[in-house]
Amino acid sequence: MKMTKYPYPIWPWQLSQGFPWPRLQFLRTSDPFRLDSGEVLPELLIAYEEWGQIGKGTPIIIFHALTGDSHVTRHTYQDSAGWWDNLVGFGKPIDLHQYHVISLNVLGGAMGTTGPHSPAEDGHPYGGRFPKLSLFDMARAAKILIDAVLGDRDKPLVIGGSMGGMMAYAYAMLYPETLRGILTIGSPIWHSPWAIAFHTVGRQAIMSDPYFNGGNYYLTGAYPSQGLALARMADMISYQSPKSMDTKFGRLYQTPERDEFQITSYLRYQGQKLVRRFDANTYIRITEAMDRFDLREGDLSKLRNVPVWMVGITSDQLYPYDEIRQHANILRDAGINVRFETLHSPWGHDSFLVDIVPMGKILRRFLQVMSHAMVN
């Protein structure tokens, strides 16, 4: 059942972002949803948004990164900015004159889709009781939404950066016959010990917060804010690069008293910023799913009929360029049609969000090639 009204309480991190956004929609399913863990969610609520040539243009599905949401771009000038505003819009690389863009908040997310903040069957938030997820679970939930929106109208393209790209791999392995192609940006096909280490520190920071309460903090009025802020600070280091930090901050001080470096102030600011817009339990469940992800555990041959574009970021410290290129070669060796692209940028893992010109060129190239393939 499709709805335009959010049926549950609005939590502080949602309220601070003006949630629910004016054109946010919801799909509610009454069928039980079985997870890879064997646990079952009695129903799903999936938050999503649509832009562009709805029902007419070639569909593009955009999967968001770890702390993202469905709000990829604004719908009107009065709307709040989206996280890919400069790349999705009329006349932009993903041109809304041509495409029907769909984005959803992933299963376990913090912005409207069923997650730890949602009410369980007893009416209280799941909290720490929310089951562990896999990226394949998240892809299956996305398929329910995509089928409801598109039906049999057309095969979509799927685009995702970071975790969104990992989810695109999972989706393509599960539903290869339903896709025209996928584009992943800074997205490995499994998580390395290096990446797992950052997430381990983040989860430990949250669980060590005195207000964490085993994940059951929603009704206490006190949130594990310090733990989530520390998790974000650690992650922000991995999203940058030594060169980007040196360029942005150098050894400059934040105050005339020279008692704090600019980089220190920046990390603290980013930590507090995430606290205002995200949920600690969602961080735990989604990073666990990312850490356990390994596409090689599935049947790689299922991807052989799906064009796969993989983008490596030259300055990426979290998922290094050579690692992404190695993963592309592994898929090629499995007989998969892989095209490897390079995003030349000094801004680290976050380059796909902030370095608009080179990212835009890659998007245009991908869409042009895919459009040509559709014609032929």
C-alpha positions, 0 to 999 in steps of 0.5 A: 500500500502506497502512502504519503503520510508517515505513520510513526512518531518522528524522532529528533534526528528526523525532525531536525531535517524537516522530515518527512519531506514534502514529496516523500512517499511510503510503501507499506507491505503486510507480508512477513519479510524473512532475513538472511539471519532467519529472523522475520520482520512482520511488515516493511515500511519503505520511504522513497522519492521520485523525480523527473519523467515519472512513468515515462523516462528510462528509470534510474535507481540510486542507492545511498551511502551509509549515512545517506537517505532517499533525498538525492536532490531537491524537487523544487527551489524551495525544497531542502538540498539533497546529497547529490544536488549538483549531479541530479536535476534538469540539465545536470549529468543525471538529467531529469528531462530524460530519466525517471529517478527513484531513490529509497531509504534502505532497510535498517535506515534512519529516515523513514524505512523500517529500522531500529527506531520503528515500532516492533509488534509490542508497539515499542521501538525495536532498539537493540532487538532489531535483527542483524541485516545483510546487504542482500536483505537490503537489496530484496527490500529495494526490489519490493519497492522497485516492483511496486513503482515500476511494475513491468514497464522498463528495466532500470539502471542502478547507481550507487556510491560507497555502500550504495555501490555494494548494494548495487552488486547485491541487487545485480546478483539477485536480479540480473535479468531485471537490470540494464546495468550498474555503476558503482563508485568507490565500492568494493566487492568485499570489505577489507580488514582495513575498512572493518577496523574503522567500523569496529571503532565506530560501533565500540564508541557507540556501545561504550556510551553510557546512554546506549542502554543496549540500543534501547534508548529511544524512550529514555530521552537520552541518546548515545550522542557522544558515541555516535559523534566519535564514530563519525569522527573516526569515519571522517578520517577514512573519508579524507586523504592526507593531501585533502587534509593538508590542503584544507587545514594544514597546521592552522589553528582554529582560535587566536589562542592556538589551543585547537587545530582546524582539523580538530574543530572540523572533526568535532563539528562533523561528529555533532552534525551527524548526531543531529541527523542520524541514529546510532542503532542504524549505524551499528546495523548497517556497518555490520552488514557492510563488514559481512558483505562478500560478493564472492560468497555468491554465484558471480556467474549470475552477473555475466549478463549485467554491464558493470561499471566500477569507478576507483577514486585515486585518493581513496583511503577507505577503499583504495584505488588499487583495491577497487581495480583488483576487485574489477579484475576478479569480476572480469576473470569470472567472465563479467562485462566490467568497465573500469573508470578512474575518478581523478580527485584529491578529496578522498573517498568523499570525492564522488559527493564533492568533486562534481566535474569529474564525477559528472563526466563519468555519469554522463559517459555511463548514461550515454553508453547505456542509452546507445546499448538500449537503442541497439 
